[in-house]
């Protein structure tokens, strides 16, 4: 699998540092929602090891630079045209699993969670801020799955293995 480098490390480092500063309460949260992993909280986790999501980072001038990044905008514009709005912004932190399977994210269709339409004008932009591998949580895309109907979402049976899924990049 070939790595793509669309966003430079210095920009990602700036975003990572902001996340750390938010987790350590070095900067005010304002209208951000900082979401904790309760199972890790009970084990005494703090800082970046405790928080797994920052909701509505559009309220943070440093993290919102991601939504204004020229490379991100160029790719999003290919799908939506030039009239772009950031509607739902979140940073997901996947700390190592605590043993309670809390860091697992099953295959899903993001559109299922979006209350707005039209579907053909909605784009999710996802960027890993650290090196990722199939073992630590790559994004998996099933080509063509955006063209079908929305499927019912449920809690998975984790005994099922996704080891046969291939990682596919498609660029037109």
C-alpha positions in Angstrom: 0.0 0.0 0.0 1.5 3.3 -1.0 1.3 6.2 1.5 -0.1 9.5 0.3 1.1 12.7 1.8 -1.5 15.4 1.0 -1.1 17.3 4.3 2.4 18.3 5.5 3.7 17.1 8.9 4.1 20.6 10.3 0.4 21.3 9.9 -0.6 18.0 11.4 1.8 18.6 14.3 0.1 21.9 14.9 -3.3 20.1 15.1 -1.9 17.4 17.3 -0.4 20.0 19.7 -3.8 21.8 19.9 -5.5 18.5 20.7 -2.9 17.9 23.5 -3.4 21.4 24.8 -7.2 21.0 24.9 -6.8 17.6 26.7 -4.5 19.1 29.2 -6.8 22.1 29.7 -4.0 24.5 28.6 -6.5 26.3 26.4 -10.2 27.0 27.1 -12.7 24.6 25.5 -15.2 27.3 24.7 -18.0 25.7 22.7 -16.1 22.5 22.0 -17.4 19.2 23.4 -14.6 17.1 24.8 -15.8 13.5 25.0 -14.2 11.1 27.5 -13.9 7.3 27.4 -15.6 6.3 30.6 -13.9 3.0 30.9 -10.5 4.7 30.7 -11.6 7.4 33.2 -12.4 4.7 35.7 -8.8 3.4 35.3 -7.3 6.8 36.0 -6.5 7.9 32.4 -5.8 11.6 31.9 -5.1 14.0 29.1 -4.9 12.6 25.6 -5.4 9.0 26.9 -8.8 10.0 28.3 -10.4 12.0 25.6 -11.5 10.2 22.4 -13.4 12.9 20.5 -13.6 16.6 20.1 -17.0 17.6 18.7 -17.6 20.8 16.8 -14.0 21.8 16.4 -15.3 24.5 14.0 -15.4 26.6 17.2 -11.6 26.3 17.6 -9.6 28.7 15.3 -6.5 26.4 15.3 -8.3 23.1 14.5 -10.7 24.8 12.0 -7.7 25.5 9.8 -8.0 21.9 8.7 -11.4 22.8 7.1 -9.8 25.8 5.4 -6.7 23.9 4.2 -6.2 24.5 0.4 -5.6 20.8 -0.3 -8.6 19.6 1.6 -10.8 22.3 -0.1 -9.5 21.2 -3.5 -10.5 17.6 -3.0 -13.9 18.5 -1.4 -14.7 20.9 -4.2 -14.3 18.1 -6.8 -17.4 16.6 -5.3 -19.4 19.5 -4.0 -18.5 22.4 -6.3 -17.1 25.7 -4.9 -19.9 26.4 -2.4 -18.4 24.6 0.6 -19.7 24.7 4.2 -18.2 22.8 7.2 -21.3 21.4 9.0 -20.1 18.7 11.4 -16.5 18.8 12.6 -14.9 16.3 14.9 -11.5 15.0 15.8 -11.3 11.4 16.8 -8.5 10.1 19.0 -8.2 6.4 19.1 -6.1 5.5 22.1 -5.0 1.9 22.6 -7.9 -0.3 23.6 -8.3 -0.7 27.3 -9.4 -4.3 27.0 -13.1 -3.4 26.9 -13.2 -3.1 23.1 -13.9 0.7 23.4 -11.6 1.8 20.6 -13.1 -0.4 17.9 -15.1 1.3 15.2 -17.2 -1.0 13.1 -17.7 -0.5 9.3 -20.5 2.0 8.9 -21.9 4.6 6.4 -21.4 8.1 7.6 -24.4 9.4 5.8 -26.6 7.4 8.2 -25.6 9.8 10.9 -26.1 13.0 8.9 -29.5 14.7 9.1 -28.9 16.9 6.1 -29.3 16.3 2.4 -28.8 16.1 -0.6 -26.5 13.2 -0.2 -24.6 13.8 -3.4 -23.4 17.1 -2.0 -22.0 15.8 1.3 -18.3 14.9 1.7 -16.4 13.6 4.7 -12.7 14.6 4.9 -10.6 12.3 7.0 -6.9 12.6 7.8 -4.8 10.5 10.1 -2.5 12.6 12.3 -0.2 9.6 13.0 1.0 6.7 11.1 -1.7 4.1 10.6 -1.6 0.4 9.8 -4.3 -2.3 9.4 -3.4 -3.3 13.0 -3.9 0.1 14.6 -7.0 1.3 12.7 -6.8 2.2 9.0 -9.8 3.8 7.3 -11.5 1.1 5.2 -13.5 2.1 2.1 -15.7 -0.3 0.3 -15.7 0.9 -3.3 -19.2 1.6 -4.6 -20.8 1.5 -1.2 -21.8 5.1 -1.5 -24.0 4.3 -4.5 -26.3 1.8 -2.8 -29.0 2.3 -0.1 -28.2 3.0 3.5 -27.9 -0.2 5.5 -29.2 -0.8 9.0 -26.4 -0.2 11.6 -26.0 -2.5 14.6 -23.4 -3.5 17.1 -21.1 -6.0 15.4 -20.2 -9.4 16.5 -16.5 -8.8 17.0 -15.6 -12.5 16.5 -16.2 -11.8 12.7 -12.9 -11.0 11.1 -12.3 -8.3 8.5 -8.8 -9.7 7.7 -9.8 -10.5 4.2 -10.7 -6.8 3.4 -8.3 -5.3 1.0 -7.3 -1.6 1.2 -8.1 0.0 -2.1 -7.4 3.5 -3.3 -9.5 4.9 -6.2 -8.7 8.2 -7.9 -10.5 9.5 -10.9 
